[in-house]
C-alpha cells in the first residue's frame, strides 16, 4: 500500500512539474486560440433560428364515444419508440426534397438546395415528457428559416393525415366488399334454418320434446288400460258364447229381428194358432177338420215367418231365437199347466238377456279394438317423432351455430364500418400545429457559441500538446535526472 501511494504521489508531482514548466506557453496558446475563435464568431454573418411546435394529441372524441382502440393513428408517443419513428419520417429525404421543391430553395450558386445542406441546419426533437415535437431551422434569412419550418410541419401533417385517411379508406373499401358477402351468408343460414323448421315442423324443439314424450306416455298408459279392459271383455264373451251356443252374427240377427214389428205380428199370430192347436188337441183328433185347419194356418204362418226373416235378416234364423214383445215366445216342448209355461217363459227371458248381453259385449269389444288400433297408431307416430329428436337437435344446433356465427361476423363488420365512418371525420384532430414558426427579429447566438466552444476545445487541446512537447523535448535533450530528481523531494528509497 505504501508503494502504491508513493507511486501516485510521484506521478502527481511529475505532472505538476511538467505543467509548471509549460504553463506559460500553454496558457498563451489557449488564450490566443479562444480570442481567434471569438474574432471569427464576431465576423461571422448573423444567422436566425426559427422554431415551431407540433402536437400529437389523443383522439378524445373516440375515447368519449367508446371507439378508441389500439392501432389508432397515433397513440401517446412521449415515452416510446413511436416518436423516434415520426422523427425519422420528418427527416426522410422524400419529405425534405418536397420541402425544397415547394419553397424552391437555392444555394449560393443558384442551384437547388441539396438535402444534406438543409438537414445540417434542421433540428427536430421531442419536448421532454410531452407529445410535442419542436422544429428548429438556422438560416441567414429569418423569413426563409420560418418558411422552411412551417412548410415542413405542414407537409408532414398533410402527409400523415393523407396516409391515415388512405389506410382508413382502404379499410372501408374492404369492409364495403365484405359486408354484402357476409349479409348473404346470414341470409343463407337463415334460409337453411327456416327450411329445416318447416320440413320437420320445428318451432320449439325442447318444449315440443317434453310435450311429445308426455303425450307418448299418456298413449302408452291408455293402451295398457284398453288391453286390460279388452282382456276382461274377451273372458265374458267366451263365457256367454259357451252359455248360449250362438255366434255373434246369429245373436245380432236374433236381437234385430225381434225388434221388427212385422216379425212381432207374425210371431203373435203364430203363437195364438199354436195355443189354439194345443187346446183343440184335448178334444179332437188330428184328422178333425178343426185341427187340420189350425195346422194349415200354422204352416202358413211359419212359412211367412221364414220368408220375412230371410228378407229382413239376410239368412235363416232359428225360430227359437226370436221373441215376442221382449218375452220368450217359444212354446215348443212346453209342458201342460201354468207352472210349466212360467218356467219356459222364465228360461226364455234369461236366454234373451244373455243374448242381448252377448251382443252388447261384442260391440264393446269391437269399439275398444278400434280405439286400441287408433291409440297404437298415434303412439307409433309419436314414437317415430321421439326417435328423430336427437338428430333434429344436432342439426338445429349446427344450423343455429352457423347462423349466430354469420350474424356475429356481420355485426362486427358493421360496427367496424361505423367506427371508420366516425374516424374519417376525426382524422384532422390528432395532429395540430400549436406554434407556427415566426421570422425571428434577433439573430441567433447559436453559431457564435458553437465557434467559441470549438475555440475553447481547440485551445485546450493545443495547450495540452505544448505541455507534452516541452516535457518531451527537455527529457530528450537534458536527460531525466536533470528534470526530476526524487531525492530533491525527499522521497524515500529502498521500497
C-alpha positions as CSV (number, residue, x, y, z in Angstrom):
1,X,0.0,0.0,0.0
2,X,2.9,2.4,0.8
3,X,4.4,1.6,-2.6
4,X,1.2,2.4,-4.5
5,X,0.7,5.6,-2.5
6,X,4.3,6.6,-3.2
7,X,3.9,5.9,-7.0
8,X,0.7,8.0,-7.1
9,X,2.4,10.8,-5.3
10,X,5.4,10.5,-7.6
11,X,3.1,10.7,-10.8
12,X,1.2,13.7,-9.4
13,X,4.4,15.5,-8.6
14,X,5.8,14.7,-12.0
15,X,2.7,16.0,-13.7
16,X,2.7,19.1,-11.6
17,X,6.3,19.7,-12.5
18,X,5.7,19.2,-16.2
19,X,2.7,21.5,-16.1
20,X,4.7,24.2,-14.3
21,X,7.4,24.2,-16.9
22,X,4.9,24.5,-19.8
23,X,2.2,26.7,-18.2
24,X,3.2,29.9,-19.8
25,X,3.3,28.9,-23.4
26,X,0.3,26.6,-23.0
27,X,-1.8,29.4,-21.4
28,X,-0.7,31.8,-24.1
29,X,-1.7,29.4,-26.9
30,X,-5.1,28.7,-25.2
31,X,-5.9,32.4,-24.9
32,X,-4.9,33.2,-28.4
33,X,-7.0,30.3,-29.8
34,X,-10.1,31.4,-27.8
35,X,-9.6,35.0,-28.9
36,X,-9.3,33.9,-32.5
37,X,-12.5,31.9,-32.3
38,X,-14.3,34.8,-30.7
39,X,-13.0,37.0,-33.6
40,X,-14.3,34.5,-36.1
41,X,-17.6,34.4,-34.4
42,X,-17.8,38.1,-34.4
43,X,-17.0,38.3,-38.1
44,X,-19.5,35.5,-39.0
45,X,-22.7,36.7,-40.7
46,X,-25.7,36.7,-38.3
47,X,-28.0,33.7,-38.5
48,X,-31.6,33.4,-37.4
49,X,-33.2,30.5,-35.6
50,X,-36.9,29.9,-36.4
51,X,-38.8,27.3,-34.2
52,X,-42.2,25.7,-34.4
53,X,-44.1,23.1,-32.4
54,X,-46.3,20.2,-33.5
55,X,-48.7,18.5,-31.1
56,X,-49.8,14.9,-31.3
57,X,-53.0,14.8,-29.2
58,X,-55.0,11.7,-28.4
59,X,-58.4,11.2,-30.0
60,X,-60.6,12.4,-27.2
61,X,-63.8,12.1,-29.2
62,X,-63.1,8.4,-29.8
63,X,-62.4,7.9,-26.1
64,X,-65.7,9.6,-25.2
65,X,-67.7,7.6,-27.7
66,X,-66.0,4.3,-26.8
67,X,-64.4,3.9,-30.2
68,X,-60.8,4.1,-29.1
69,X,-58.8,1.1,-30.0
70,X,-55.2,0.0,-30.3
71,X,-53.8,0.9,-33.7
72,X,-55.2,4.4,-33.7
73,X,-53.4,7.0,-35.9
74,X,-51.0,8.0,-33.2
75,X,-51.1,6.9,-29.5
76,X,-49.2,8.7,-26.8
77,X,-45.6,8.8,-28.1
78,X,-43.8,10.7,-25.4
79,X,-42.1,7.7,-23.8
80,X,-41.8,5.1,-26.6
81,X,-40.2,4.5,-29.8
82,X,-43.1,5.8,-31.9
83,X,-41.8,9.4,-31.6
84,X,-38.4,8.3,-33.0
85,X,-40.1,6.8,-35.9
86,X,-42.0,10.0,-36.6
87,X,-38.8,12.0,-36.4
88,X,-37.3,9.7,-39.0
89,X,-40.3,10.3,-41.2
90,X,-39.9,14.0,-40.8
91,X,-36.2,14.0,-41.7
92,X,-36.6,11.5,-44.5
93,X,-35.3,12.5,-47.9
94,X,-38.6,12.5,-49.7
95,X,-40.2,14.9,-47.3
96,X,-37.1,17.2,-47.2
97,X,-37.0,17.1,-51.0
98,X,-40.7,18.0,-51.2
99,X,-40.0,21.0,-48.8
100,X,-37.1,22.1,-51.1
101,X,-39.3,21.8,-54.2
102,X,-42.2,23.6,-52.5
103,X,-40.2,26.6,-51.4
104,X,-37.8,26.4,-54.5
105,X,-34.8,26.7,-52.2
106,X,-31.5,27.6,-53.9
107,X,-27.9,27.5,-52.8
108,X,-25.3,30.3,-53.2
109,X,-24.7,29.2,-56.8
110,X,-28.3,29.3,-57.7
111,X,-28.7,25.5,-57.8
112,X,-31.5,23.7,-56.0
113,X,-30.5,23.3,-52.4
114,X,-29.1,19.9,-51.5
115,X,-31.0,17.7,-49.0
116,X,-27.8,17.4,-46.8
117,X,-27.5,21.2,-46.7
118,X,-30.9,21.6,-45.3
119,X,-30.6,18.7,-42.8
120,X,-27.4,20.3,-41.4
121,X,-29.4,23.3,-40.2
122,X,-32.5,21.4,-39.3
123,X,-33.2,20.0,-35.8
124,X,-36.3,18.0,-34.7
125,X,-36.6,17.0,-31.1
126,X,-39.1,15.9,-28.5
127,X,-40.1,18.3,-25.8
128,X,-39.3,16.4,-22.7
129,X,-42.2,14.3,-21.3
130,X,-44.7,15.7,-23.8
131,X,-46.3,14.7,-27.1
132,X,-44.8,17.8,-28.7
133,X,-42.2,17.9,-31.5
134,X,-40.1,21.0,-31.8
135,X,-38.8,22.0,-35.2
136,X,-35.9,24.5,-35.5
137,X,-34.0,25.7,-38.5
138,X,-31.0,28.0,-38.7
139,X,-30.5,30.3,-41.7
140,X,-29.1,33.7,-42.7
141,X,-32.6,34.8,-43.7
142,X,-35.2,34.9,-40.9
143,X,-38.2,34.6,-43.2
144,X,-36.7,31.7,-45.1
145,X,-36.0,29.9,-41.8
146,X,-39.6,30.4,-40.7
147,X,-40.9,29.3,-44.1
148,X,-38.9,26.1,-44.0
149,X,-40.1,25.2,-40.5
150,X,-43.8,25.9,-41.3
151,X,-43.7,24.2,-44.7
152,X,-42.0,21.1,-43.2
153,X,-44.6,20.9,-40.4
154,X,-47.5,21.4,-42.8
155,X,-46.2,18.8,-45.3
156,X,-45.6,16.3,-42.6
157,X,-49.0,16.9,-41.1
158,X,-50.7,16.6,-44.6
159,X,-48.7,13.5,-45.4
160,X,-49.6,11.9,-42.1
161,X,-53.3,12.7,-42.5
162,X,-53.4,11.6,-46.1
163,X,-51.6,8.3,-45.2
164,X,-54.0,7.7,-42.3
165,X,-57.0,8.6,-44.5
166,X,-55.8,6.3,-47.3
167,X,-55.5,3.5,-44.8
168,X,-59.0,4.3,-43.4
169,X,-60.5,4.4,-46.9
170,X,-58.8,1.1,-47.8
171,X,-60.2,-0.5,-44.7
172,X,-63.6,1.0,-45.5
173,X,-63.5,-0.3,-49.1
174,X,-62.5,-3.8,-47.8
175,X,-65.4,-3.7,-45.3
176,X,-67.8,-2.5,-48.1
177,X,-66.8,-5.5,-50.1
178,X,-67.2,-7.9,-47.2
179,X,-70.5,-6.6,-45.9
180,X,-72.7,-7.9,-48.8
181,X,-70.9,-11.2,-48.8
182,X,-71.4,-11.6,-45.1
183,X,-75.0,-10.5,-45.3
184,X,-75.6,-13.1,-48.0
185,X,-74.1,-15.8,-45.7
186,X,-76.5,-14.6,-43.0
187,X,-79.5,-14.9,-45.3
188,X,-78.3,-18.4,-46.4
189,X,-78.0,-19.5,-42.8
190,X,-81.5,-18.1,-42.0
191,X,-83.0,-19.8,-45.1
192,X,-81.4,-23.2,-44.2
193,X,-82.8,-22.9,-40.6
194,X,-86.2,-21.9,-41.9
195,X,-86.4,-24.8,-44.4
196,X,-85.3,-27.2,-41.6
197,X,-88.0,-26.0,-39.3
198,X,-90.7,-26.1,-42.0
199,X,-89.7,-29.5,-43.1
200,X,-89.7,-31.1,-39.6
201,X,-92.4,-28.8,-38.1
202,X,-90.0,-27.5,-35.5
203,X,-90.9,-24.4,-33.5
204,X,-89.6,-25.0,-30.0
205,X,-87.8,-28.3,-30.1
206,X,-87.1,-28.5,-26.4
207,X,-90.7,-27.7,-25.4
208,X,-92.0,-30.0,-28.2
209,X,-89.9,-32.8,-26.9
210,X,-91.3,-32.5,-23.4
211,X,-94.9,-32.4,-24.8
212,X,-94.3,-35.4,-27.2
213,X,-92.8,-37.6,-24.5
214,X,-95.6,-36.7,-22.1
215,X,-98.2,-37.5,-24.8
216,X,-96.5,-40.7,-25.7
217,X,-96.6,-41.8,-22.1
218,X,-100.3,-41.0,-22.0
219,X,-100.9,-43.1,-25.1
220,X,-99.0,-46.0,-23.6
221,X,-101.0,-45.8,-20.3
222,X,-104.3,-45.6,-22.3
223,X,-103.1,-48.6,-24.5
224,X,-102.4,-50.7,-21.4
225,X,-105.9,-49.7,-19.9
226,X,-107.7,-50.7,-23.1
227,X,-105.8,-54.0,-23.3
228,X,-106.8,-54.8,-19.7
229,X,-110.4,-53.9,-20.4
230,X,-110.4,-56.0,-23.6
231,X,-108.9,-58.9,-21.7
232,X,-111.9,-58.9,-19.3
233,X,-114.4,-58.5,-22.1
234,X,-112.8,-61.4,-24.0
235,X,-113.4,-63.6,-20.9
236,X,-117.0,-62.5,-20.6
237,X,-117.6,-63.0,-24.4
238,X,-116.2,-66.6,-24.2
239,X,-118.4,-67.5,-21.3
240,X,-121.5,-66.0,-22.9
241,X,-120.7,-67.8,-26.2
242,X,-120.4,-71.1,-24.3
243,X,-123.6,-70.5,-22.4
244,X,-125.9,-69.6,-25.3
245,X,-124.2,-71.6,-28.0
246,X,-124.6,-68.8,-30.6
247,X,-122.3,-67.0,-32.9
248,X,-122.2,-63.2,-32.7
249,X,-123.9,-63.0,-36.1
250,X,-126.8,-65.2,-35.1
251,X,-127.2,-63.3,-31.8
252,X,-127.2,-59.9,-33.6
253,X,-129.8,-61.2,-36.2
254,X,-132.0,-62.6,-33.4
255,X,-131.9,-59.4,-31.5
256,X,-132.5,-57.3,-34.6
257,X,-135.4,-59.4,-35.9
258,X,-137.0,-59.5,-32.5
259,X,-137.3,-55.7,-32.7
260,X,-139.2,-55.8,-36.1
261,X,-142.9,-55.0,-35.9
262,X,-143.7,-57.4,-38.8
263,X,-141.9,-60.3,-37.2
264,X,-143.6,-59.5,-33.9
265,X,-147.1,-59.6,-35.6
266,X,-146.3,-62.9,-37.3
267,X,-144.9,-64.4,-34.1
268,X,-148.0,-63.2,-32.2
269,X,-150.4,-64.8,-34.7
270,X,-148.3,-68.0,-34.8
271,X,-148.2,-68.3,-31.1
272,X,-152.0,-67.8,-30.9
273,X,-152.6,-70.6,-33.5
274,X,-150.3,-72.9,-31.6
275,X,-152.1,-72.2,-28.4
276,X,-155.4,-73.0,-30.2
277,X,-154.0,-76.2,-31.5
278,X,-152.9,-77.2,-28.0
279,X,-156.4,-76.5,-26.7
280,X,-158.2,-78.4,-29.6
281,X,-155.9,-81.4,-29.3
282,X,-157.6,-82.2,-26.0
283,X,-161.0,-82.6,-27.6
284,X,-160.3,-83.6,-31.3
285,X,-158.0,-85.9,-33.1
286,X,-155.5,-84.9,-35.8
287,X,-158.0,-86.0,-38.6
288,X,-160.6,-83.5,-37.4
289,X,-161.2,-80.5,-39.8
290,X,-160.6,-78.0,-37.0
291,X,-157.1,-79.3,-36.2
292,X,-156.3,-79.6,-39.9
293,X,-157.4,-76.1,-40.5
294,X,-155.3,-74.9,-37.5
295,X,-152.3,-77.0,-38.8
296,X,-152.7,-75.3,-42.2
297,X,-152.7,-71.9,-40.5
298,X,-149.6,-72.8,-38.5
299,X,-147.7,-74.0,-41.6
300,X,-148.7,-70.8,-43.5
301,X,-147.6,-68.5,-40.6
302,X,-144.3,-70.5,-40.2
303,X,-143.6,-70.1,-44.0
304,X,-144.4,-66.4,-43.8
305,X,-142.2,-66.1,-40.8
306,X,-139.3,-67.8,-42.6
307,X,-139.7,-65.6,-45.6
308,X,-139.9,-62.4,-43.5
309,X,-136.8,-63.5,-41.6
310,X,-135.0,-64.3,-44.8
311,X,-135.9,-60.9,-46.3
312,X,-135.1,-58.8,-43.2
313,X,-132.1,-60.8,-41.8
314,X,-130.5,-61.9,-45.0
315,X,-130.4,-65.6,-43.9
316,X,-132.3,-68.2,-41.9
317,X,-132.6,-67.8,-38.1
318,X,-133.9,-70.4,-35.7
319,X,-137.4,-69.6,-34.6
320,X,-136.4,-70.4,-31.0
321,X,-134.2,-67.3,-31.1
322,X,-137.0,-65.0,-31.9
323,X,-139.0,-63.4,-29.1
324,X,-142.4,-61.7,-28.8
325,X,-142.6,-58.3,-27.1
326,X,-139.3,-58.9,-25.2
327,X,-140.6,-62.1,-23.7
328,X,-139.9,-65.7,-24.6
329,X,-142.5,-66.9,-27.2
330,X,-141.3,-70.4,-27.7
331,X,-143.9,-72.9,-26.6
332,X,-142.3,-75.8,-28.4
333,X,-141.9,-78.6,-25.9
334,X,-144.0,-76.7,-23.3
335,X,-145.5,-78.8,-20.6
336,X,-149.2,-78.6,-19.6
337,X,-150.3,-76.4,-16.8
338,X,-149.5,-72.9,-15.7
339,X,-146.3,-73.8,-13.8
340,X,-144.7,-75.4,-16.9
341,X,-145.5,-72.3,-19.0
342,X,-144.0,-69.9,-16.5
343,X,-140.8,-71.9,-16.3
344,X,-140.4,-71.9,-20.1
345,X,-141.1,-68.2,-20.2
346,X,-138.6,-67.5,-17.4
347,X,-135.9,-69.6,-19.1
348,X,-136.5,-67.9,-22.4
349,X,-136.3,-64.4,-20.8
350,X,-132.9,-65.3,-19.2
351,X,-131.6,-66.6,-22.6
352,X,-132.8,-63.4,-24.2
353,X,-130.9,-61.3,-21.7
354,X,-127.8,-63.4,-22.3
355,X,-128.1,-62.9,-26.0
356,X,-128.5,-59.2,-25.6
357,X,-125.5,-59.0,-23.2
358,X,-123.5,-61.1,-25.6
359,X,-124.3,-58.7,-28.5
360,X,-123.6,-55.6,-26.4
361,X,-120.3,-57.2,-25.1
362,X,-119.2,-57.9,-28.6
363,X,-120.0,-54.4,-29.7
364,X,-117.9,-53.1,-26.8
365,X,-115.1,-55.3,-27.9
366,X,-115.2,-54.0,-31.4
367,X,-115.3,-50.5,-30.2
368,X,-112.3,-51.0,-27.9
369,X,-110.4,-52.8,-30.5
370,X,-110.8,-49.9,-32.9
371,X,-109.8,-47.5,-30.1
372,X,-106.8,-49.6,-29.4
373,X,-105.7,-49.5,-33.0
374,X,-106.1,-45.7,-33.1
375,X,-104.1,-45.3,-29.8
376,X,-101.3,-47.6,-31.1
377,X,-101.2,-45.7,-34.4
378,X,-100.9,-42.4,-32.6
379,X,-98.3,-43.8,-30.2
380,X,-96.3,-45.1,-33.2
381,X,-96.4,-41.6,-34.8
382,X,-95.2,-40.0,-31.5
383,X,-92.6,-42.7,-31.1
384,X,-91.2,-42.0,-34.5
385,X,-91.0,-38.3,-33.6
386,X,-89.2,-39.1,-30.4
387,X,-86.7,-41.3,-32.2
388,X,-85.6,-38.5,-34.5
389,X,-85.3,-35.9,-31.8
390,X,-81.5,-36.4,-31.2
391,X,-80.9,-35.9,-34.9
392,X,-83.1,-32.9,-35.1
393,X,-81.4,-31.4,-32.1
394,X,-78.0,-31.9,-33.6
395,X,-79.0,-30.4,-37.0
396,X,-80.7,-27.5,-35.3
397,X,-77.7,-26.8,-33.1
398,X,-75.4,-26.8,-36.2
399,X,-77.8,-24.5,-38.1
400,X,-78.2,-22.1,-35.2
401,X,-74.5,-22.1,-34.6
402,X,-73.8,-21.3,-38.2
403,X,-76.4,-18.5,-38.2
404,X,-75.1,-17.0,-35.0
405,X,-71.5,-17.1,-36.3
406,X,-72.6,-15.4,-39.5
407,X,-74.7,-12.8,-37.6
408,X,-71.8,-12.1,-35.2
409,X,-69.4,-11.6,-38.1
410,X,-71.8,-9.4,-40.0
411,X,-72.5,-7.3,-36.9
412,X,-68.7,-6.9,-36.1
413,X,-68.1,-5.8,-39.7
414,X,-71.0,-3.4,-39.5
415,X,-69.7,-1.9,-36.2
416,X,-66.2,-1.6,-37.7
417,X,-67.6,0.3,-40.7
418,X,-69.5,2.7,-38.5
419,X,-66.3,3.3,-36.5
420,X,-64.4,4.0,-39.6
421,X,-67.1,6.5,-40.7
422,X,-66.6,8.3,-37.4
423,X,-62.9,8.2,-37.6
424,X,-62.9,9.6,-41.2
425,X,-64.5,12.8,-39.7
426,X,-62.0,12.9,-36.9
427,X,-58.7,12.5,-38.7
428,X,-57.9,16.2,-38.7
429,X,-57.9,16.3,-34.9
430,X,-54.9,14.2,-33.9
431,X,-52.1,16.4,-35.3
432,X,-52.1,20.1,-34.6
433,X,-49.6,22.9,-35.2
434,X,-49.7,24.6,-31.8
435,X,-46.8,27.1,-32.5
436,X,-46.1,28.1,-36.1
437,X,-42.7,29.5,-36.8
438,X,-42.3,33.3,-36.8
439,X,-39.4,35.1,-38.5
440,X,-37.0,35.9,-35.6
441,X,-36.2,39.6,-35.1
442,X,-32.9,39.0,-33.4
443,X,-30.1,36.8,-34.8
444,X,-29.3,33.6,-33.1
445,X,-26.2,33.2,-30.9
446,X,-26.1,29.5,-31.6
447,X,-23.4,29.7,-34.3
448,X,-21.2,32.1,-32.3
449,X,-21.5,29.9,-29.3
450,X,-20.5,26.9,-31.3
451,X,-17.5,28.7,-32.7
452,X,-16.4,29.8,-29.3
453,X,-17.0,26.3,-27.9
454,X,-14.9,24.9,-30.7
455,X,-12.2,27.5,-29.9
456,X,-12.1,26.5,-26.3
457,X,-11.8,22.9,-27.1
458,X,-9.1,23.6,-29.7
459,X,-7.2,25.9,-27.3
460,X,-7.3,23.3,-24.5
461,X,-6.0,20.7,-26.9
462,X,-3.2,23.0,-28.1
463,X,-2.2,23.9,-24.6
464,X,-2.0,20.2,-23.6
465,X,0.0,19.5,-26.7
466,X,2.5,22.3,-25.8
467,X,3.0,20.9,-22.3
468,X,3.7,17.4,-23.6
469,X,6.0,18.7,-26.3
470,X,8.1,20.8,-23.8
471,X,8.3,18.0,-21.4
472,X,9.4,15.5,-24.1
473,X,11.9,18.0,-25.5
474,X,13.6,18.6,-22.2
475,X,13.7,14.9,-21.3
476,X,15.2,14.1,-24.6
477,X,17.9,16.8,-24.5
478,X,18.9,17.1,-20.8
479,X,18.0,13.7,-19.5
480,X,15.5,12.6,-17.0
481,X,17.7,13.2,-13.9
482,X,18.1,16.9,-14.7
483,X,14.5,17.3,-14.9
484,X,13.3,15.3,-11.9
485,X,15.3,14.0,-9.0
486,X,13.4,12.0,-6.4
487,X,15.9,12.9,-3.8
488,X,15.2,16.5,-4.2
489,X,11.7,15.9,-2.9
490,X,12.8,13.6,0.0
491,X,11.2,10.5,-1.5
492,X,12.4,7.5,0.4
493,X,14.2,4.9,-1.5
494,X,14.6,1.1,-1.0
495,X,10.8,0.5,-1.1
